[in-house]
Amino acid sequence: MKGAVCGLAVLTCLFLSAVPAAAQHGRDQHKALRGLSRVLVIFSEDDHKTDAATFTQMRDSVLSALTRSGLRVAHDSADLDMKRDGILDVSLFLGTGVEQVVIDLEQSVVLARTKEPLQLVTWYYEAGHPSADWRSDAPALLMKSVASFIAAWRSANGAK
């Protein structure tokens, strides 16, 4: 019996780790974008497949799109007021035959139960698909993902 319980616990952990990240999407996450006017962008490509020039070009494209949208982009954390601003993590994953973009927004929030201020992910987005050549496919997926964030931000702030 004890072995069966352990086995069930292991299977449960494996199942929960395999649940899609869609579970991270909060029903009201779009509301977290209201009033957001500035972000510090942290852009990463964790697989280290891009050369410095490609990485810089993709990062600059992200920053340019955000700036054109009307969202202010902070140059460093000293430019942020975490009571109003946020940290936008834009991560590009270029695995073998698969590419994925994950965007999350961290903001300071006060938990109603404890009244304690916390820095938490308040908005989350991911997109991915199989890819034969990330060099040609990844930039388009990246910009499509950033466009989704911008559209959500504009919608939350009454802009079109």
Residue frames as qw, qx, qy, qz and C-alpha x, y, z in Angstrom:
[[0.000, 0.885, 0.466, 0.000, 0.00, 0.00, 0.00],
 [0.324, -0.781, 0.092, 0.526, 2.80, 2.39, 0.93],
 [0.397, -0.135, 0.598, 0.683, 4.46, 1.81, -2.46],
 [0.202, 0.621, 0.674, 0.346, 1.18, 2.52, -4.27],
 [0.135, -0.930, -0.254, 0.227, 0.80, 5.83, -2.43],
 [0.371, -0.581, 0.354, 0.632, 4.38, 6.82, -3.33],
 [0.363, 0.170, 0.710, 0.579, 3.78, 5.81, -6.92],
 [0.091, 0.812, 0.561, 0.133, 0.59, 7.87, -7.05],
 [0.246, -0.868, -0.024, 0.431, 2.42, 10.87, -5.59],
 [0.387, -0.316, 0.537, 0.680, 5.15, 10.59, -8.24],
 [0.261, 0.445, 0.724, 0.458, 2.58, 10.29, -11.03],
 [0.043, -0.905, -0.405, 0.119, 0.70, 13.31, -9.68],
 [0.302, -0.727, 0.207, 0.581, 3.90, 15.38, -9.65],
 [0.358, -0.041, 0.673, 0.646, 4.73, 14.30, -13.17],
 [0.168, 0.679, 0.671, 0.244, 1.21, 15.17, -14.34],
 [0.130, -0.923, -0.229, 0.281, 1.28, 18.59, -12.70],
 [0.332, -0.561, 0.379, 0.656, 4.67, 19.41, -14.21],
 [0.283, 0.134, 0.743, 0.592, 3.32, 18.49, -17.64],
 [0.176, 0.787, 0.556, -0.199, 0.19, 20.67, -17.37],
 [0.432, 0.573, 0.234, 0.656, 0.39, 23.39, -20.01],
 [0.271, -0.116, -0.267, 0.917, 1.45, 26.83, -18.89],
 [0.237, -0.490, -0.442, -0.713, -2.04, 27.99, -19.88],
 [0.556, -0.597, -0.560, 0.144, -2.83, 27.33, -16.24],
 [0.417, -0.252, -0.196, 0.851, -0.73, 30.42, -15.47],
 [0.046, -0.359, -0.340, -0.868, -3.17, 32.65, -17.33],
 [0.059, 0.332, 0.660, -0.671, -5.37, 34.42, -14.83],
 [0.206, 0.676, 0.694, 0.139, -8.95, 35.13, -15.86],
 [0.014, -0.973, -0.206, 0.099, -8.48, 38.81, -15.03],
 [0.677, -0.241, 0.164, 0.676, -4.86, 39.19, -16.08],
 [0.323, 0.583, 0.336, 0.666, -5.76, 41.84, -18.66],
 [0.304, -0.915, -0.224, -0.143, -6.82, 44.12, -15.78],
 [0.700, -0.505, 0.053, 0.502, -3.22, 44.11, -14.54],
 [0.512, 0.237, 0.304, 0.767, -2.28, 46.20, -17.59],
 [0.048, -0.899, -0.360, -0.243, -4.56, 49.14, -16.70],
 [0.269, -0.959, 0.083, 0.020, -2.59, 52.27, -15.96],
 [0.787, -0.238, 0.289, 0.491, 0.74, 50.67, -16.84],
 [0.330, 0.935, -0.032, -0.127, 2.84, 53.34, -18.51],
 [0.191, 0.773, -0.604, 0.018, 6.44, 52.14, -18.26],
 [0.989, -0.133, 0.058, 0.006, 8.29, 48.84, -18.35],
 [0.159, -0.681, 0.691, 0.181, 11.84, 47.67, -17.98],
 [0.905, 0.305, -0.178, -0.238, 12.38, 45.03, -20.65],
 [0.434, -0.498, 0.746, 0.086, 14.51, 42.01, -19.90],
 [0.803, 0.451, -0.230, -0.315, 15.09, 40.15, -23.16],
 [0.427, -0.483, 0.763, 0.043, 16.70, 36.73, -23.11],
 [0.820, 0.332, -0.384, -0.265, 17.46, 33.84, -25.41],
 [0.659, -0.560, 0.470, -0.176, 18.37, 31.07, -23.02],
 [0.958, 0.142, 0.224, 0.112, 19.52, 28.52, -25.56],
 [0.281, -0.723, 0.389, 0.496, 22.38, 30.81, -26.68],
 [0.691, 0.314, 0.567, 0.319, 21.85, 29.99, -30.35],
 [0.329, 0.919, 0.170, 0.137, 21.83, 33.57, -31.58],
 [0.599, 0.143, -0.113, 0.780, 24.98, 35.52, -32.27],
 [0.203, -0.443, -0.326, 0.810, 25.38, 38.96, -30.68],
 [0.099, 0.081, -0.332, -0.935, 24.17, 40.84, -33.78],
 [0.373, -0.339, -0.746, -0.435, 20.99, 38.73, -34.15],
 [0.372, -0.502, -0.667, 0.406, 20.26, 38.99, -30.42],
 [0.119, -0.350, -0.123, 0.921, 20.68, 42.78, -30.52],
 [0.200, -0.073, -0.520, -0.827, 18.52, 43.09, -33.62],
 [0.407, -0.450, -0.772, -0.189, 15.69, 41.08, -32.05],
 [0.333, -0.503, -0.516, 0.608, 15.92, 42.96, -28.75],
 [0.041, -0.228, 0.087, 0.969, 15.92, 46.31, -30.55],
 [0.271, -0.258, -0.669, -0.642, 12.85, 45.27, -32.57],
 [0.400, -0.546, -0.721, 0.148, 11.01, 44.47, -29.33],
 [0.264, -0.462, -0.282, 0.798, 12.00, 47.80, -27.74],
 [0.038, 0.044, -0.366, -0.929, 11.05, 49.72, -30.88],
 [0.320, -0.411, -0.741, -0.423, 7.60, 48.09, -31.10],
 [0.382, -0.586, -0.611, 0.371, 6.89, 48.85, -27.46],
 [0.192, -0.365, -0.058, 0.909, 8.01, 52.45, -27.81],
 [0.127, -0.116, -0.537, -0.826, 5.94, 52.97, -30.99],
 [0.321, -0.507, -0.789, -0.131, 2.90, 51.66, -29.10],
 [0.247, -0.759, -0.028, -0.602, 3.15, 54.53, -26.62],
 [0.836, -0.519, -0.142, 0.108, 4.44, 52.45, -23.74],
 [0.025, 0.888, -0.434, 0.148, 7.49, 54.03, -22.16],
 [0.929, 0.046, -0.293, 0.224, 10.56, 51.81, -21.87],
 [0.471, -0.850, 0.232, 0.050, 12.87, 52.30, -18.89],
 [0.506, 0.674, -0.525, 0.118, 16.62, 52.12, -19.48],
 [0.395, 0.159, -0.818, 0.388, 17.35, 50.55, -16.11],
 [0.431, -0.522, -0.728, 0.109, 15.66, 49.72, -12.82],
 [0.228, -0.296, -0.300, 0.878, 16.47, 53.17, -11.42],
 [0.191, -0.065, -0.337, -0.920, 13.92, 54.57, -13.92],
 [0.432, -0.362, -0.770, -0.297, 11.11, 52.44, -12.46],
 [0.384, -0.245, 0.443, -0.772, 8.52, 53.21, -9.83],
 [0.167, -0.042, -0.981, -0.089, 7.31, 49.70, -9.02],
 [0.271, 0.387, 0.628, -0.618, 4.04, 51.10, -7.64],
 [0.526, 0.631, 0.073, -0.565, 3.11, 52.09, -11.22],
 [0.419, 0.613, -0.588, -0.320, 5.57, 50.39, -13.55],
 [0.953, -0.092, 0.256, -0.132, 6.53, 46.82, -14.35],
 [0.210, -0.518, 0.762, 0.325, 9.25, 44.49, -15.53],
 [0.838, 0.401, -0.020, -0.370, 8.50, 42.85, -18.86],
 [0.466, -0.377, 0.772, 0.212, 10.37, 39.58, -19.29],
 [0.759, 0.524, -0.144, -0.358, 10.56, 38.53, -22.94],
 [0.488, -0.419, 0.755, 0.126, 12.16, 35.11, -23.33],
 [0.713, 0.479, -0.355, -0.369, 12.91, 33.31, -26.57],
 [0.665, -0.297, 0.685, -0.008, 13.52, 29.57, -26.47],
 [0.585, 0.571, -0.434, -0.378, 15.06, 27.98, -29.57],
 [0.695, -0.246, 0.672, -0.066, 15.05, 24.26, -28.96],
 [0.143, -0.179, 0.847, 0.480, 15.79, 21.66, -31.60],
 [0.060, -0.311, -0.823, -0.471, 12.91, 21.89, -34.06],
 [0.243, -0.775, -0.584, -0.007, 10.76, 23.99, -31.71],
 [0.217, 0.251, -0.174, 0.927, 10.69, 27.66, -30.86],
 [0.335, -0.711, -0.616, 0.055, 8.77, 29.39, -28.11],
 [0.086, 0.452, -0.152, 0.875, 8.26, 32.92, -26.83],
 [0.437, -0.605, -0.627, 0.221, 7.21, 33.57, -23.24],
 [0.054, 0.502, -0.076, 0.860, 6.29, 37.07, -22.06],
 [0.465, -0.620, -0.609, 0.167, 5.45, 37.89, -18.49],
 [0.005, -0.706, 0.067, -0.705, 4.91, 41.13, -16.65],
 [0.530, -0.317, -0.609, 0.498, 6.05, 41.46, -13.06],
 [0.125, -0.679, -0.063, -0.721, 4.45, 44.15, -10.95],
 [0.055, 0.070, -0.699, 0.710, 4.25, 45.14, -7.33],
 [0.525, -0.443, -0.498, -0.529, 0.92, 44.05, -5.90],
 [0.251, -0.313, 0.622, -0.673, -0.53, 44.07, -2.41],
 [0.338, -0.183, -0.918, -0.095, -2.04, 40.80, -1.33],
 [0.466, -0.535, -0.176, -0.682, -5.50, 41.52, 0.13],
 [0.828, -0.386, -0.407, -0.002, -5.19, 38.81, 2.75],
 [0.730, -0.313, -0.227, 0.564, -1.88, 39.97, 4.28],
 [0.048, 0.993, 0.060, -0.086, -1.60, 43.56, 3.01],
 [0.596, -0.480, 0.416, 0.491, 1.97, 42.66, 2.11],
 [0.468, 0.762, -0.246, -0.373, 3.47, 44.14, -1.08],
 [0.761, -0.110, 0.593, 0.240, 4.84, 41.44, -3.40],
 [0.254, 0.566, -0.501, -0.604, 6.47, 41.47, -6.82],
 [0.635, 0.139, 0.754, -0.090, 4.53, 38.92, -8.86],
 [0.060, 0.055, 0.723, 0.686, 3.81, 37.92, -12.44],
 [0.365, 0.419, 0.459, -0.693, 0.49, 39.60, -13.20],
 [0.687, 0.584, -0.052, -0.429, 0.29, 39.00, -16.96],
 [0.499, -0.298, 0.776, 0.243, 1.49, 35.98, -18.94],
 [0.730, 0.568, -0.066, -0.375, 1.62, 34.97, -22.60],
 [0.435, -0.374, 0.754, 0.320, 3.29, 32.17, -24.50],
 [0.767, 0.547, -0.043, -0.332, 3.39, 31.09, -28.11],
 [0.309, -0.488, 0.777, 0.252, 5.34, 28.39, -29.84],
 [0.871, 0.392, 0.053, -0.291, 5.44, 26.02, -32.75],
 [0.838, -0.067, 0.390, 0.376, 7.65, 23.48, -34.49],
 [0.261, 0.908, -0.194, -0.264, 10.26, 25.10, -36.68],
 [0.914, 0.245, 0.070, 0.316, 12.72, 23.80, -39.21],
 [0.533, 0.322, -0.072, 0.779, 14.76, 27.01, -39.22],
 [0.321, -0.741, -0.423, 0.411, 14.58, 29.29, -36.18],
 [0.323, -0.236, 0.162, 0.902, 16.65, 31.95, -37.98],
 [0.102, -0.229, -0.500, -0.829, 13.77, 32.68, -40.33],
 [0.427, -0.543, -0.671, -0.271, 10.84, 31.79, -38.05],
 [0.464, -0.427, -0.537, 0.561, 11.79, 33.11, -34.60],
 [0.091, -0.068, -0.045, 0.992, 11.75, 36.86, -35.37],
 [0.380, -0.296, -0.473, -0.738, 8.18, 36.65, -36.71],
 [0.598, -0.461, -0.655, 0.031, 6.98, 34.61, -33.70],
 [0.396, -0.252, -0.380, 0.797, 8.72, 37.05, -31.37],
 [0.072, -0.023, -0.091, -0.993, 7.09, 40.11, -32.93],
 [0.492, -0.377, -0.608, -0.497, 3.67, 38.41, -33.08],
 [0.565, -0.431, -0.623, 0.327, 3.98, 37.73, -29.35],
 [0.227, -0.199, -0.208, 0.931, 5.01, 41.31, -28.59],
 [0.252, -0.209, -0.382, -0.864, 2.08, 42.52, -30.72],
 [0.538, -0.471, -0.684, -0.147, -0.25, 40.40, -28.54],
 [0.427, -0.403, -0.459, 0.667, 1.10, 42.11, -25.42],
 [0.045, -0.054, 0.086, 0.994, 0.70, 45.55, -27.01],
 [0.375, -0.346, -0.578, -0.637, -2.87, 44.77, -28.11],
 [0.541, -0.514, -0.648, 0.152, -3.76, 43.62, -24.58],
 [0.344, -0.302, -0.269, 0.848, -2.12, 46.72, -23.08],
 [0.106, -0.102, -0.279, -0.949, -3.96, 49.03, -25.46],
 [0.465, -0.437, -0.662, -0.394, -7.27, 47.29, -24.83],
 [0.517, -0.483, -0.578, 0.406, -6.83, 47.52, -21.05],
 [0.249, -0.384, -0.136, 0.879, -6.10, 51.24, -21.39],
 [0.359, 0.730, 0.418, -0.405, -8.94, 52.14, -23.74],
 [0.121, 0.633, -0.463, -0.609, -6.80, 52.52, -26.88],
 [0.891, 0.355, 0.227, -0.170, -7.20, 50.73, -30.18]]
